[in-house]
Amino acid sequence: MLEGGGRRLCSSRMGFLDALSDMPRRLLAMAVLAATLLVAAARPAAAACQATSLHIPPSARALAMAAAAQREHLAFGSQTLDAEGRLIEAGFSEGDDARGAPGTMAPWQRVLGYWQAVDSPARRLPSAVRFGALRPARRELLTQALELASAAHLRGLGVDAPQGLQSHELQAVQAALARVAVIDTPWSAAFVSWLAREAGLGPGEFVYSEAHADYAGAAWQAGIDEAQGRANPFALRACALMQTRPRVGDLVCHARSDDAERASFEALGRILAKRGTGGAPVPMHCDVVVAVDAKGFDAIGGNVLQSVTLRRLSFARGSGLLDPDYLGCDARTPHCIDRHMSRAPWSLLLQWR
């Protein structure tokens, strides 16, 4: 009896140990399967990307998005980077109070307008006001405190308040808080969201977010659904930028990291495929393409050098595709051109479907 129980116990232990030793192989197999499925889904999507790029002209809404970006670029003083990423024309900064003509909005007011396109509770963004502490203060709470200190509020409480803020003083301090929040809160995705609303995109066609990864992830899913024959109303699909020629209105994007785990199209796609809307931060940046010719294309982005900035991006000679030099140069790359402030791990094209 005891001997048989010992054999069964030994056998169960050996089975448990065998299962443990087999776990790494199972995990590896699962990872390989996931990667295979991702690549398989990407092939039909890549075909759609190529066919659209070569044979379908930009839609009216894509052109409207590009035109809105060009108007904002002009309103910000036409700041421009050349094809080597060098600043050749300086424009207005995000916090400036300069106005191009009477009755027009200052740059900081324009940025506040971009934030109105973002779906956020009570339209509270931008909210960050940094003052040297570990965490920034919240603009809406500071604004409420100012209103409590206004002369009008104090008189309403029956308090003689000669030291309370007069209406013009309250307005001035509120404007100062708004300008600080504009400077302290990254707004490049808010700019793209505003452009999408200007282009007339409706519910389900875009994710109006403060994070590029939210609408990029939705475009990634749209490409997968499209490749598998499933309906998806999203207006954009994800394509490999280094393999697809951009059109006017398309978005060109990169991760804000040279890390191999997120810098390439495939790596970034794996992150976007697993991340839901509003998920963990994935630092990214996107510009909208506003002009394309035989040698390259122009793209406009918000919060680029603290302004709405146009950059020229060149094609590799004779290819019609982005020059790999923009990904960076090293000693092993002969004749590589340093692209300076336009050097980034450009990998993702969000193409109008």
C-alpha positions in Angstrom: 0.0 0.0 0.0 2.7 2.4 1.1 4.9 1.4 -1.8 2.1 1.9 -4.4 1.3 5.3 -2.9 5.0 6.3 -3.1 5.1 5.3 -6.8 1.9 7.4 -7.5 3.4 10.4 -5.7 6.7 10.1 -7.6 4.8 9.8 -10.8 2.7 12.9 -10.1 5.8 14.9 -9.2 7.6 13.8 -12.4 4.5 14.8 -14.4 4.4 18.2 -12.6 8.1 18.8 -13.3 7.7 17.8 -16.9 4.9 20.3 -17.3 7.0 23.0 -15.7 9.9 22.2 -18.1 7.5 22.3 -21.0 6.1 25.8 -20.1 8.9 27.9 -21.8 8.4 25.9 -25.0 4.6 26.4 -24.8 5.0 30.1 -24.3 7.5 30.3 -27.2 5.0 28.4 -29.4 2.2 30.8 -28.4 4.4 33.8 -29.2 5.4 32.3 -32.6 1.7 31.7 -33.3 0.7 35.2 -32.4 3.5 36.7 -34.5 2.4 34.4 -37.4 -1.2 35.5 -37.2 -0.1 39.1 -37.1 2.0 38.8 -40.2 -0.7 36.8 -42.0 -3.3 39.5 -41.2 -0.8 42.2 -42.3 -0.3 40.7 -45.8 -3.8 41.5 -47.2 -3.7 44.9 -45.4 -0.4 45.6 -47.1 -2.0 44.8 -50.5 -4.8 47.2 -49.7 -2.3 49.9 -48.7 -0.4 49.5 -51.9 -3.5 49.5 -54.1 -4.9 52.6 -52.4 -1.6 54.5 -52.5 -1.1 53.8 -56.2 -4.6 53.9 -57.7 -7.0 55.9 -55.4 -6.8 59.7 -55.2 -7.3 61.4 -51.8 -10.9 61.8 -50.7 -12.6 65.2 -50.2 -12.3 64.7 -46.5 -8.6 63.9 -46.6 -8.1 67.0 -48.7 -10.1 69.0 -46.1 -7.9 67.7 -43.3 -4.8 68.8 -45.2 -6.3 72.2 -46.0 -7.2 72.8 -42.3 -3.6 71.9 -41.3 -2.2 74.4 -43.9 -4.5 77.2 -42.5 -3.2 76.6 -39.0 0.4 76.5 -40.2 -0.1 79.9 -41.8 -1.9 81.3 -38.6 1.1 80.1 -36.5 3.6 82.1 -38.7 4.6 79.3 -41.2 7.3 77.7 -39.1 9.2 75.3 -41.4 11.9 72.6 -41.4 13.8 71.8 -44.6 14.4 68.3 -45.9 17.4 67.9 -43.6 15.4 68.8 -40.5 16.9 72.3 -40.1 14.7 75.2 -39.0 14.6 77.6 -42.0 11.6 79.8 -40.9 10.5 80.5 -37.3 6.9 81.0 -36.5 4.9 81.8 -33.3 5.2 79.7 -30.2 2.3 78.0 -28.5 2.3 80.4 -25.6 2.6 83.6 -27.6 0.0 86.4 -27.5 0.9 87.6 -31.0 -2.0 88.1 -33.4 -1.5 88.2 -37.2 -4.5 90.6 -37.7 -7.1 92.4 -35.6 -9.8 90.0 -34.4 -7.7 86.9 -34.9 -6.9 84.5 -32.1 -3.5 84.4 -30.4 -1.5 81.1 -30.8 -2.4 80.0 -27.2 -6.0 80.6 -27.8 -5.8 78.5 -31.0 -4.3 75.6 -29.0 -7.2 75.8 -26.5 -9.5 75.5 -29.5 -7.7 72.3 -30.5 -8.4 70.8 -27.1 -12.2 71.3 -27.6 -12.0 68.5 -30.2 -10.8 66.0 -27.6 -13.4 63.8 -25.9 -12.8 64.4 -22.3 -15.0 64.8 -19.2 -16.3 68.4 -18.9 -13.8 69.6 -21.5 -11.1 70.0 -18.8 -8.1 69.7 -21.0 -5.5 71.1 -21.1 -5.1 70.8 -17.3 -1.4 70.6 -16.3 0.1 73.7 -14.6 3.6 72.8 -13.5 5.3 74.8 -10.8 8.3 72.7 -9.6 6.3 70.2 -7.5 6.3 66.4 -8.1 2.9 66.7 -9.7 1.4 69.5 -11.7 -1.6 71.5 -10.4 -4.9 71.2 -12.2 -6.0 74.3 -14.1 -9.7 73.8 -13.4 -9.1 73.8 -9.6 -6.9 76.8 -9.8 -9.6 78.6 -11.8 -12.3 77.7 -9.3 -10.0 79.1 -6.5 -9.6 82.4 -8.4 -13.4 82.7 -8.8 -13.9 82.3 -5.1 -11.4 85.1 -4.6 -13.2 87.5 -6.9 -14.7 90.7 -5.6 -18.1 89.7 -7.2 -18.2 86.4 -5.3 -17.2 87.9 -2.0 -19.8 90.7 -2.3 -22.4 87.9 -3.0 -21.5 86.4 0.4 -22.1 89.8 2.0 -18.4 90.5 2.6 -16.8 93.9 2.0 -14.0 92.8 -0.3 -11.9 95.8 -1.5 -9.0 93.3 -1.9 -11.0 90.8 -4.1 -10.0 90.4 -7.7 -11.9 92.8 -10.0 -13.3 91.3 -13.2 -10.5 92.5 -15.4 -7.9 91.1 -12.9 -9.7 87.8 -12.8 -9.8 87.6 -16.6 -6.0 88.3 -16.8 -5.1 85.6 -14.3 -7.3 83.1 -15.9 -5.7 83.8 -19.3 -2.3 83.4 -17.7 -3.3 80.0 -16.2 -4.6 78.9 -19.6 -1.4 79.9 -21.4 0.7 77.9 -18.8 -1.6 74.9 -19.3 -1.1 75.1 -23.1 2.6 75.1 -22.6 2.7 72.4 -20.0 0.3 69.9 -21.7 1.5 68.1 -24.9 -1.1 69.0 -27.6 0.1 67.3 -30.8 -2.7 64.6 -30.7 -5.3 67.3 -29.8 -4.2 69.1 -33.0 -4.8 65.9 -35.1 -8.2 65.4 -33.4 -9.2 68.9 -34.2 -8.2 68.4 -37.8 -10.3 65.2 -38.0 -13.3 67.1 -36.7 -12.6 69.9 -39.3 -12.6 67.2 -42.0 -16.1 66.1 -40.9 -15.3 62.6 -39.4 -18.3 61.3 -37.5 -18.8 58.8 -34.6 -16.9 55.6 -35.1 -14.7 57.1 -37.9 -12.1 58.5 -35.5 -11.0 58.5 -31.9 -10.8 62.0 -30.6 -8.1 61.7 -28.0 -5.2 63.4 -26.4 -3.1 60.3 -27.2 -1.9 59.4 -30.8 -1.9 55.7 -29.8 -5.7 55.7 -29.4 -6.6 56.6 -33.0 -3.5 54.7 -34.3 -4.6 51.6 -32.5 -8.1 52.0 -34.0 -6.6 52.3 -37.5 -4.5 49.1 -36.8 -7.7 47.2 -35.9 -9.5 48.6 -38.9 -6.7 47.2 -41.2 -7.0 43.7 -39.5 -10.8 43.7 -39.8 -10.7 44.8 -43.4 -8.2 42.0 -44.2 -10.5 39.5 -42.6 -13.6 40.7 -44.3 -15.2 42.3 -41.2 -17.0 45.7 -41.3 -15.3 48.5 -39.5 -16.3 52.2 -40.0 -13.0 53.7 -39.0 -11.7 56.1 -41.6 -8.0 55.1 -41.6 -6.0 51.9 -41.9 -2.5 51.3 -40.6 0.2 50.8 -43.3 4.0 50.4 -43.2 5.3 53.9 -44.0 8.7 52.6 -45.4 6.8 50.5 -47.9 3.9 52.8 -48.8 3.8 56.1 -50.6 1.8 58.7 -48.7 -1.1 60.7 -50.1 -2.4 64.1 -49.2 -4.4 63.8 -45.9 -2.6 60.6 -44.7 -0.8 60.7 -41.4 2.8 59.8 -40.9 3.8 58.6 -37.4 6.6 57.4 -35.2 7.2 56.2 -31.7 9.0 58.6 -29.5 11.7 55.9 -28.9 14.5 54.2 -30.8 14.0 51.1 -28.7 13.7 48.0 -30.9 10.6 47.0 -29.0 8.5 49.8 -30.4 10.5 51.6 -33.1 9.6 49.4 -36.2 6.2 49.1 -37.9 5.9 45.5 -36.7 6.9 46.3 -33.1 4.7 49.3 -32.8 1.8 47.2 -34.3 2.2 44.5 -31.7 1.8 47.2 -29.0 -1.2 48.8 -30.7 -2.9 45.5 -31.3 -2.9 44.6 -27.6 -3.7 48.1 -26.3 -7.2 49.2 -25.9 -8.4 52.8 -26.2 -7.3 54.8 -23.2 -4.7 52.1 -22.3 -1.2 52.4 -21.1 0.7 55.4 -22.5 2.6 54.8 -25.8 4.5 58.0 -26.6 4.0 58.7 -30.3 3.8 61.6 -32.8 1.9 62.0 -36.1 1.9 64.7 -38.8 -0.6 65.1 -41.6 0.6 65.0 -45.2 -0.3 68.2 -47.1 1.6 67.9 -50.4 3.3 65.1 -52.3 5.6 65.4 -55.4 8.2 63.3 -57.2 10.9 64.1 -54.7 9.1 63.8 -51.4 6.2 65.3 -49.3 5.3 68.0 -46.9 3.8 67.2 -43.5 2.4 69.5 -40.8 2.3 68.6 -37.1 1.2 70.4 -33.9 3.5 70.9 -31.0 6.5 70.5 -33.2 9.1 72.8 -31.7 6.2 74.4 -29.7 4.4 75.5 -32.9 2.4 74.2 -35.9 5.3 73.3 -38.1 5.7 72.1 -41.7 8.5 69.7 -42.4 9.8 68.5 -45.8 10.5 64.8 -46.0 12.4 63.4 -49.0 11.9 60.1 -50.8 14.9 57.8 -51.4 16.1 58.4 -54.9 13.9 56.8 -57.5 11.7 55.0 -54.9 8.7 57.1 -54.1 9.3 56.0 -50.4 10.6 57.8 -47.4 14.4 57.9 -47.3 15.7 55.6 -44.6 18.2 58.3 -43.6 15.3 59.8 -41.5 15.6 56.8 -39.2 19.2 57.8 -38.3 22.7 57.4 -39.5 25.7 55.4 -38.2 29.2 54.7 -39.3 28.1 51.7 -41.2 25.7 53.7 -43.5 27.7 55.2 -46.4 26.5 58.6 -47.8 23.8 58.9 -45.1 22.4 62.4 -44.7 21.8 63.7 -41.2 18.1 64.8 -40.9 18.6 66.6 -37.6 15.2 67.6 -36.1 13.3 65.3 -38.5 15.3 62.3 -37.5 12.9 59.8 -35.8 11.9 56.1 -36.1 9.2 56.9 -38.7 7.3 53.6 -39.3 3.6 54.0 -39.4 1.3 55.5 -42.1 -2.4 56.0 -41.3 -4.0 55.9 -44.7 -7.4 57.1 -45.6 -9.5 54.1 -46.7 
